[in-house]
Amino acid sequence: MSLRINDIAPDFTAETTQGTIKFHDW
């Protein structure tokens, strides 16, 4: 799975329908 939004920060958090995802934990 490749997610790239203008090279977002690795510690980026996004609110989704499943809740808040912390990419830093990935």
mmCIF entry with sequence, helices, sheets and N, C-alpha, C, O atoms, coordinates in Angstrom:
data_MODEL
# 
_entry.id   MODEL 
# 
_entity.id                         1 
_entity.type                       polymer 
_entity.pdbx_number_of_molecules   1 
# 
_entity_poly.entity_id                      1 
_entity_poly.type                           'polypeptide(L)' 
_entity_poly.nstd_linkage                   no 
_entity_poly.nstd_monomer                   no 
_entity_poly.pdbx_seq_one_letter_code       MSLRINDIAPDFTAETTQGTIKFHDW 
_entity_poly.pdbx_seq_one_letter_code_can   MSLRINDIAPDFTAETTQGTIKFHDW 
_entity_poly.pdbx_strand_id                 A 
# 
loop_
_entity_poly_seq.entity_id 
_entity_poly_seq.num 
_entity_poly_seq.mon_id 
_entity_poly_seq.hetero 
1 1  MET n 
1 2  SER n 
1 3  LEU n 
1 4  ARG n 
1 5  ILE n 
1 6  ASN n 
1 7  ASP n 
1 8  ILE n 
1 9  ALA n 
1 10 PRO n 
1 11 ASP n 
1 12 PHE n 
1 13 THR n 
1 14 ALA n 
1 15 GLU n 
1 16 THR n 
1 17 THR n 
1 18 GLN n 
1 19 GLY n 
1 20 THR n 
1 21 ILE n 
1 22 LYS n 
1 23 PHE n 
1 24 HIS n 
1 25 ASP n 
1 26 TRP n 
# 
_struct_asym.id          A 
_struct_asym.entity_id   1 
# 
_struct_conf.conf_type_id            HELX_P 
_struct_conf.id                      HELX_P1 
_struct_conf.pdbx_PDB_helix_id       AA1 
_struct_conf.beg_label_comp_id       PHE 
_struct_conf.beg_label_asym_id       A 
_struct_conf.beg_label_seq_id        23 
_struct_conf.pdbx_beg_PDB_ins_code   ? 
_struct_conf.end_label_comp_id       ASP 
_struct_conf.end_label_asym_id       A 
_struct_conf.end_label_seq_id        25 
_struct_conf.pdbx_end_PDB_ins_code   ? 
_struct_conf.beg_auth_comp_id        PHE 
_struct_conf.beg_auth_asym_id        A 
_struct_conf.beg_auth_seq_id         23 
_struct_conf.end_auth_comp_id        ASP 
_struct_conf.end_auth_asym_id        A 
_struct_conf.end_auth_seq_id         25 
_struct_conf.pdbx_PDB_helix_class    5 
_struct_conf.details                 ? 
_struct_conf.pdbx_PDB_helix_length   3 
# 
_struct_conf_type.id          HELX_P 
_struct_conf_type.criteria    ? 
_struct_conf_type.reference   ? 
# 
_struct_sheet.id               AA1 
_struct_sheet.type             ? 
_struct_sheet.number_strands   2 
_struct_sheet.details          ? 
# 
_struct_sheet_order.sheet_id     AA1 
_struct_sheet_order.range_id_1   1 
_struct_sheet_order.range_id_2   2 
_struct_sheet_order.offset       ? 
_struct_sheet_order.sense        anti-parallel 
# 
loop_
_struct_sheet_range.sheet_id 
_struct_sheet_range.id 
_struct_sheet_range.beg_label_comp_id 
_struct_sheet_range.beg_label_asym_id 
_struct_sheet_range.beg_label_seq_id 
_struct_sheet_range.pdbx_beg_PDB_ins_code 
_struct_sheet_range.end_label_comp_id 
_struct_sheet_range.end_label_asym_id 
_struct_sheet_range.end_label_seq_id 
_struct_sheet_range.pdbx_end_PDB_ins_code 
_struct_sheet_range.beg_auth_comp_id 
_struct_sheet_range.beg_auth_asym_id 
_struct_sheet_range.beg_auth_seq_id 
_struct_sheet_range.end_auth_comp_id 
_struct_sheet_range.end_auth_asym_id 
_struct_sheet_range.end_auth_seq_id 
AA1 1 THR A 13 ? THR A 16 ? THR A 13 THR A 16 
AA1 2 GLY A 19 ? LYS A 22 ? GLY A 19 LYS A 22 
# 
loop_
_atom_site.group_PDB 
_atom_site.id 
_atom_site.type_symbol 
_atom_site.label_atom_id 
_atom_site.label_alt_id 
_atom_site.label_comp_id 
_atom_site.label_asym_id 
_atom_site.label_entity_id 
_atom_site.label_seq_id 
_atom_site.pdbx_PDB_ins_code 
_atom_site.Cartn_x 
_atom_site.Cartn_y 
_atom_site.Cartn_z 
_atom_site.occupancy 
_atom_site.B_iso_or_equiv 
_atom_site.pdbx_formal_charge 
_atom_site.auth_seq_id 
_atom_site.auth_comp_id 
_atom_site.auth_asym_id 
_atom_site.auth_atom_id 
_atom_site.pdbx_PDB_model_num 
ATOM 1   N N  . MET A 1 1  ? 0.833   -1.197 0.000  1.00 0.00 ? 1  MET A N  1 
ATOM 2   C CA . MET A 1 1  ? 0.000   0.000  0.000  1.00 0.00 ? 1  MET A CA 1 
ATOM 3   C C  . MET A 1 1  ? 0.869   1.249  0.000  1.00 0.00 ? 1  MET A C  1 
ATOM 4   O O  . MET A 1 1  ? 1.688   1.445  0.898  1.00 0.00 ? 1  MET A O  1 
ATOM 5   N N  . SER A 1 2  ? 0.691   2.084  -0.999 1.00 0.00 ? 2  SER A N  1 
ATOM 6   C CA . SER A 1 2  ? 1.502   3.295  -1.110 1.00 0.00 ? 2  SER A CA 1 
ATOM 7   C C  . SER A 1 2  ? 0.642   4.532  -0.930 1.00 0.00 ? 2  SER A C  1 
ATOM 8   O O  . SER A 1 2  ? -0.216  4.837  -1.759 1.00 0.00 ? 2  SER A O  1 
ATOM 9   N N  . LEU A 1 3  ? 0.881   5.238  0.163  1.00 0.00 ? 3  LEU A N  1 
ATOM 10  C CA . LEU A 1 3  ? 0.164   6.490  0.396  1.00 0.00 ? 3  LEU A CA 1 
ATOM 11  C C  . LEU A 1 3  ? 1.139   7.644  0.353  1.00 0.00 ? 3  LEU A C  1 
ATOM 12  O O  . LEU A 1 3  ? 2.059   7.720  1.168  1.00 0.00 ? 3  LEU A O  1 
ATOM 13  N N  . ARG A 1 4  ? 0.942   8.541  -0.595 1.00 0.00 ? 4  ARG A N  1 
ATOM 14  C CA . ARG A 1 4  ? 1.856   9.680  -0.692 1.00 0.00 ? 4  ARG A CA 1 
ATOM 15  C C  . ARG A 1 4  ? 1.084   10.942 -1.056 1.00 0.00 ? 4  ARG A C  1 
ATOM 16  O O  . ARG A 1 4  ? 0.555   11.060 -2.162 1.00 0.00 ? 4  ARG A O  1 
ATOM 17  N N  . ILE A 1 5  ? 1.024   11.884 -0.117 1.00 0.00 ? 5  ILE A N  1 
ATOM 18  C CA . ILE A 1 5  ? 0.326   13.144 -0.381 1.00 0.00 ? 5  ILE A CA 1 
ATOM 19  C C  . ILE A 1 5  ? 1.345   14.279 -0.338 1.00 0.00 ? 5  ILE A C  1 
ATOM 20  O O  . ILE A 1 5  ? 1.551   14.902 0.704  1.00 0.00 ? 5  ILE A O  1 
ATOM 21  N N  . ASN A 1 6  ? 1.974   14.540 -1.470 1.00 0.00 ? 6  ASN A N  1 
ATOM 22  C CA . ASN A 1 6  ? 3.010   15.577 -1.536 1.00 0.00 ? 6  ASN A CA 1 
ATOM 23  C C  . ASN A 1 6  ? 4.079   15.352 -0.476 1.00 0.00 ? 6  ASN A C  1 
ATOM 24  O O  . ASN A 1 6  ? 4.550   16.298 0.155  1.00 0.00 ? 6  ASN A O  1 
ATOM 25  N N  . ASP A 1 7  ? 4.456   14.091 -0.286 1.00 0.00 ? 7  ASP A N  1 
ATOM 26  C CA . ASP A 1 7  ? 5.471   13.742 0.717  1.00 0.00 ? 7  ASP A CA 1 
ATOM 27  C C  . ASP A 1 7  ? 5.093   14.269 2.102  1.00 0.00 ? 7  ASP A C  1 
ATOM 28  O O  . ASP A 1 7  ? 5.757   15.145 2.655  1.00 0.00 ? 7  ASP A O  1 
ATOM 29  N N  . ILE A 1 8  ? 4.025   13.720 2.637  1.00 0.00 ? 8  ILE A N  1 
ATOM 30  C CA . ILE A 1 8  ? 3.578   14.134 3.966  1.00 0.00 ? 8  ILE A CA 1 
ATOM 31  C C  . ILE A 1 8  ? 4.557   13.669 5.029  1.00 0.00 ? 8  ILE A C  1 
ATOM 32  O O  . ILE A 1 8  ? 5.372   12.777 4.793  1.00 0.00 ? 8  ILE A O  1 
ATOM 33  N N  . ALA A 1 9  ? 4.468   14.280 6.200  1.00 0.00 ? 9  ALA A N  1 
ATOM 34  C CA . ALA A 1 9  ? 5.356   13.917 7.300  1.00 0.00 ? 9  ALA A CA 1 
ATOM 35  C C  . ALA A 1 9  ? 5.031   12.505 7.786  1.00 0.00 ? 9  ALA A C  1 
ATOM 36  O O  . ALA A 1 9  ? 3.871   12.094 7.757  1.00 0.00 ? 9  ALA A O  1 
ATOM 37  N N  . PRO A 1 10 ? 6.052   11.755 8.234  1.00 0.00 ? 10 PRO A N  1 
ATOM 38  C CA . PRO A 1 10 ? 5.859   10.384 8.709  1.00 0.00 ? 10 PRO A CA 1 
ATOM 39  C C  . PRO A 1 10 ? 5.001   10.333 9.969  1.00 0.00 ? 10 PRO A C  1 
ATOM 40  O O  . PRO A 1 10 ? 4.380   9.311  10.261 1.00 0.00 ? 10 PRO A O  1 
ATOM 41  N N  . ASP A 1 11 ? 4.968   11.412 10.697 1.00 0.00 ? 11 ASP A N  1 
ATOM 42  C CA . ASP A 1 11 ? 4.193   11.473 11.936 1.00 0.00 ? 11 ASP A CA 1 
ATOM 43  C C  . ASP A 1 11 ? 2.832   12.106 11.676 1.00 0.00 ? 11 ASP A C  1 
ATOM 44  O O  . ASP A 1 11 ? 2.198   12.665 12.571 1.00 0.00 ? 11 ASP A O  1 
ATOM 45  N N  . PHE A 1 12 ? 2.402   12.000 10.412 1.00 0.00 ? 12 PHE A N  1 
ATOM 46  C CA . PHE A 1 12 ? 1.159   12.616 9.992  1.00 0.00 ? 12 PHE A CA 1 
ATOM 47  C C  . PHE A 1 12 ? -0.046  11.836 10.520 1.00 0.00 ? 12 PHE A C  1 
ATOM 48  O O  . PHE A 1 12 ? -0.039  10.605 10.525 1.00 0.00 ? 12 PHE A O  1 
ATOM 49  N N  . THR A 1 13 ? -1.066  12.544 10.959 1.00 0.00 ? 13 THR A N  1 
ATOM 50  C CA . THR A 1 13 ? -2.280  11.889 11.448 1.00 0.00 ? 13 THR A CA 1 
ATOM 51  C C  . THR A 1 13 ? -3.461  12.269 10.574 1.00 0.00 ? 13 THR A C  1 
ATOM 52  O O  . THR A 1 13 ? -3.641  13.440 10.240 1.00 0.00 ? 13 THR A O  1 
ATOM 53  N N  . ALA A 1 14 ? -4.254  11.295 10.207 1.00 0.00 ? 14 ALA A N  1 
ATOM 54  C CA . ALA A 1 14 ? -5.395  11.575 9.344  1.00 0.00 ? 14 ALA A CA 1 
ATOM 55  C C  . ALA A 1 14 ? -6.674  11.029 9.955  1.00 0.00 ? 14 ALA A C  1 
ATOM 56  O O  . ALA A 1 14 ? -6.708  9.921  10.490 1.00 0.00 ? 14 ALA A O  1 
ATOM 57  N N  . GLU A 1 15 ? -7.707  11.822 9.862  1.00 0.00 ? 15 GLU A N  1 
ATOM 58  C CA . GLU A 1 15 ? -8.997  11.367 10.369 1.00 0.00 ? 15 GLU A CA 1 
ATOM 59  C C  . GLU A 1 15 ? -9.751  10.630 9.265  1.00 0.00 ? 15 GLU A C  1 
ATOM 60  O O  . GLU A 1 15 ? -10.000 11.178 8.192  1.00 0.00 ? 15 GLU A O  1 
ATOM 61  N N  . THR A 1 16 ? -10.102 9.399  9.544  1.00 0.00 ? 16 THR A N  1 
ATOM 62  C CA . THR A 1 16 ? -10.821 8.600  8.560  1.00 0.00 ? 16 THR A CA 1 
ATOM 63  C C  . THR A 1 16 ? -12.124 8.110  9.164  1.00 0.00 ? 16 THR A C  1 
ATOM 64  O O  . THR A 1 16 ? -12.436 8.403  10.318 1.00 0.00 ? 16 THR A O  1 
ATOM 65  N N  . THR A 1 17 ? -12.873 7.370  8.383  1.00 0.00 ? 17 THR A N  1 
ATOM 66  C CA . THR A 1 17 ? -14.146 6.856  8.876  1.00 0.00 ? 17 THR A CA 1 
ATOM 67  C C  . THR A 1 17 ? -13.915 5.814  9.966  1.00 0.00 ? 17 THR A C  1 
ATOM 68  O O  . THR A 1 17 ? -14.821 5.503  10.739 1.00 0.00 ? 17 THR A O  1 
ATOM 69  N N  . GLN A 1 18 ? -12.708 5.282  10.024 1.00 0.00 ? 18 GLN A N  1 
ATOM 70  C CA . GLN A 1 18 ? -12.386 4.285  11.042 1.00 0.00 ? 18 GLN A CA 1 
ATOM 71  C C  . GLN A 1 18 ? -11.763 4.946  12.263 1.00 0.00 ? 18 GLN A C  1 
ATOM 72  O O  . GLN A 1 18 ? -11.449 4.267  13.240 1.00 0.00 ? 18 GLN A O  1 
ATOM 73  N N  . GLY A 1 19 ? -11.583 6.247  12.218 1.00 0.00 ? 19 GLY A N  1 
ATOM 74  C CA . GLY A 1 19 ? -10.982 6.950  13.338 1.00 0.00 ? 19 GLY A CA 1 
ATOM 75  C C  . GLY A 1 19 ? -9.697  7.640  12.919 1.00 0.00 ? 19 GLY A C  1 
ATOM 76  O O  . GLY A 1 19 ? -9.458  7.857  11.732 1.00 0.00 ? 19 GLY A O  1 
ATOM 77  N N  . THR A 1 20 ? -8.882  7.979  13.887 1.00 0.00 ? 20 THR A N  1 
ATOM 78  C CA . THR A 1 20 ? -7.629  8.671  13.602 1.00 0.00 ? 20 THR A CA 1 
ATOM 79  C C  . THR A 1 20 ? -6.500  7.668  13.402 1.00 0.00 ? 20 THR A C  1 
ATOM 80  O O  . THR A 1 20 ? -6.259  6.810  14.251 1.00 0.00 ? 20 THR A O  1 
ATOM 81  N N  . ILE A 1 21 ? -5.822  7.784  12.286 1.00 0.00 ? 21 ILE A N  1 
ATOM 82  C CA . ILE A 1 21 ? -4.714  6.874  11.993 1.00 0.00 ? 21 ILE A CA 1 
ATOM 83  C C  . ILE A 1 21 ? -3.394  7.613  12.166 1.00 0.00 ? 21 ILE A C  1 
ATOM 84  O O  . ILE A 1 21 ? -3.195  8.687  11.598 1.00 0.00 ? 21 ILE A O  1 
ATOM 85  N N  . LYS A 1 22 ? -2.506  7.039  12.944 1.00 0.00 ? 22 LYS A N  1 
ATOM 86  C CA . LYS A 1 22 ? -1.190  7.648  13.119 1.00 0.00 ? 22 LYS A CA 1 
ATOM 87  C C  . LYS A 1 22 ? -0.182  6.886  12.270 1.00 0.00 ? 22 LYS A C  1 
ATOM 88  O O  . LYS A 1 22 ? 0.173   5.750  12.586 1.00 0.00 ? 22 LYS A O  1 
ATOM 89  N N  . PHE A 1 23 ? 0.272   7.505  11.204 1.00 0.00 ? 23 PHE A N  1 
ATOM 90  C CA . PHE A 1 23 ? 1.195   6.853  10.295 1.00 0.00 ? 23 PHE A CA 1 
ATOM 91  C C  . PHE A 1 23 ? 2.516   6.543  10.984 1.00 0.00 ? 23 PHE A C  1 
ATOM 92  O O  . PHE A 1 23 ? 3.264   5.673  10.537 1.00 0.00 ? 23 PHE A O  1 
ATOM 93  N N  . HIS A 1 24 ? 2.803   7.251  12.068 1.00 0.00 ? 24 HIS A N  1 
ATOM 94  C CA . HIS A 1 24 ? 4.048   7.022  12.792 1.00 0.00 ? 24 HIS A CA 1 
ATOM 95  C C  . HIS A 1 24 ? 4.058   5.621  13.398 1.00 0.00 ? 24 HIS A C  1 
ATOM 96  O O  . HIS A 1 24 ? 5.116   5.021  13.586 1.00 0.00 ? 24 HIS A O  1 
ATOM 97  N N  . ASP A 1 25 ? 2.858   5.104  13.703 1.00 0.00 ? 25 ASP A N  1 
ATOM 98  C CA . ASP A 1 25 ? 2.751   3.765  14.277 1.00 0.00 ? 25 ASP A CA 1 
ATOM 99  C C  . ASP A 1 25 ? 2.909   2.699  13.208 1.00 0.00 ? 25 ASP A C  1 
ATOM 100 O O  . ASP A 1 25 ? 3.187   1.539  13.512 1.00 0.00 ? 25 ASP A O  1 
ATOM 101 N N  . TRP A 1 26 ? 2.729   3.096  11.947 1.00 0.00 ? 26 TRP A N  1 
ATOM 102 C CA . TRP A 1 26 ? 2.886   2.153  10.857 1.00 0.00 ? 26 TRP A CA 1 
ATOM 103 C C  . TRP A 1 26 ? 4.348   1.899  10.693 1.00 0.00 ? 26 TRP A C  1 
ATOM 104 O O  . TRP A 1 26 ? 4.747   1.125  9.822  1.00 0.00 ? 26 TRP A O  1 
# 
